[in-house]
Amino acid sequence: MKISFFGAAREVTGSCHLVEAKDEQGATHRILVDCGMFQGEERLCGSKNMKPFGFDPTTIDSVFVTHPHADHTGRLPKLIKEGFRGRIYLTEPCRALTRIVLEDAHHIMTENAQRCGDPVLYQKEDLDVLLEHAEGVGYHQQVTVAPGFTVMFHDAGHVLGSAFISVEAEGKRVVFSGDIGNDDVPILPATERISRADVVVCESTYGHRVHEPPKERVGKLRAAIEAIMHEGGVLMIPSFSIERTQELLYAINLMLRDLKTSMTFFLDSPMAIRATEVYRQFKNYLLFDHPILGEADRDFFSFPNLRETLTVPESKAINETKPPFVVIAGSGMMSGGRILHHLIRHLPDPNSTLLIIGYQAAGTLGRRIYEGAKTVRVFKEEVSVRCKVTAIGAFSAHGDMHKLTRWLVPEEGGVPKKIFLVHGDPEAQDVFETHLRHELKTEVHAPSFGETVEV
């Protein structure tokens, strides 16, 4: 069996792994695990996304998608555009959320093309064909690529419907982590254990860090909200539309049962609003550690103080609201979306706060602000950063060093013979690689882009 790495190799985004294996008759078959977009450039249709894949899409039998985030799904329509016509397998919630993610990405690219003349990575018809080829599967449902070559999905606890994927062929079992969820996520079941594995391709986004305890997460969020209530500013929370936003809404919902305030909380993200409806639709996939709140105007993700601003006029009307208030808006890395309009207005305000609750990739506006930039460029405008900037790592949907290390030890014993680290910055991977070699006493390697390994 061969694995080739055509994305998320010595970087965080662009996950795309090619697996080549023989069936029982000796014929070779090729599958992809994920086909994601490279992020961190100013435009979705940036140069890396426009480049050839490194393989012929017409030779791929099928694609297996771990979860709907754009860095795992964003180049699927491009794959269709370049001739792939096989099946795309993913869980049913992932299928619904992937539609939202890719439609939103196409909308942004189309706007950029009209405004700046940027090329568009794929057309609407490519997305339509993709959705026709997407087939929902359940956890632990075996998919047969060919006799003796099978694939199975397992709950990764990262976002709704997320999975890590086990591939069995040529007498070997290789596990692809996708993104592994954080510990103690209140709305999702815990990450499944690996039953057994010869090789694991493992994410390493936070392989160099340990998140603060979950109780601190809620405490820091409450402290930020209370500070805004007293100081009269605006609390800006750039949030990823899928999982981070829903977990945040759930936490605020519970908090407001005893934190009495008439302050308005704006959810200013059409994509997040649509994604939250999918969470409601697939609530059987969720896990809550509190009973349903009984009031007629509350559910798991809504409460009386919440205003969802779906349309552009509704979003613009936020500017007429007198502080204090909270605004949750996309995008999570501040690389686009409605959060940019709020940053222009409130970054210069010392009474306001920017609360970062997710990973900020190198090259993004969010990363520059997080690292202490005094001025940043937003919509070609130089904006001073005078507001408070704080972060909560425990709201990350990614497991940290301790979580990933525990997950890498299979239930049936026997540490994997090889671990390949993907989906991480080089500095994070170097720390995690050293840690795993010491803790698990096994071979660990962070492959480079285009590298092929035999397993």
Secondary structure, 3 states (H helix, E strand, C coil): CEEEECCCCCCCCCCCEEEEEECCCCCEEEEEECCCCCCCCCCCCCHHHHCCCCCCHHHCCEEECCCCCHHHHCCHHHHHHCCCCCEEEEEHHHHHHHHHHHHHHHHHHHHHHHHHCCCCCCCHHHHHHHHHHEEEECCCCCEEEECCEEEEEEECCCCCCCEEEEEEECCEEEEECCCCCCCCCCCCCCCCCCCCCCEEEEECCECCCCCCCHHHHHHHHHHHHHHHHHHCCEEEEECCCCCHHHHHHHHHHHHCCCCCCCCCEEEECHHHHHHHHHHHHCHHHCCCCCCCCCCCCCECCECCCEEECCCHHHHHHHHHCCCCEEEEECCCCCCCCCHHHHHHHHCCCCCCEEEECCCCCCCCHHHHHHCCCCEEEECCEEEECCCEEEECHHHCCCCEHHHHHHHCCCCCCCCCCEEEEECCCHHHHHHHHHHHHHHHCCEEECCCCCCEEEC
